[in-house]
């Protein structure tokens, strides 16, 4: 127990939790890709970027001064998770064909200007379509799980930041 009677010291625990959660999510994504051949689409990569940004912000929170500054940085990690949750929700909509994605469109609209560009277009590996689900668990895609996970992480960061600010 801490001097104020609380069980956890959020000033120390919250930044480590952000770093651990982001690291775990990224490790899971790369394990699925490298170990099991699950190919990521562009929206999957954007979701990974949100985890990476939140993890880097978590590292910054570790070196920030305890109290108000650290609470602000943990809150910024929550914003990164919230943005990632929005990207994941958008991805779920693309998977369910609720809307089309400009990010994952087949990009063949521009004609090549040179023979070298044409050769590059013909030999380039096309990006994976964002509406293809390579893996599901109980019929739920990874993007759908990401909506819940990133939302929970964002809310956890916001709650922690608020509690850290209220601390005497």
PEHUJO-V436633 format. One record per run of one state. SS is the DSSP state (@ for helix, = for strand, . for the rest). FROM is the first residue (numbers start at 1). TO is the last residue. If there is no record, write none. Layout:
# PEHUJO-V436633
ss/from/to
SS/FROM/TO
SS/FROM/TO
This chain:
# PEHUJO-V436633
ss/from/to
./1/9
@/10/36
./37/41
@/42/63
./64/67
@/68/95
./96/114
@/115/123
./124/135
=/136/137
./138/139
=/140/141
@/142/166
./167/168
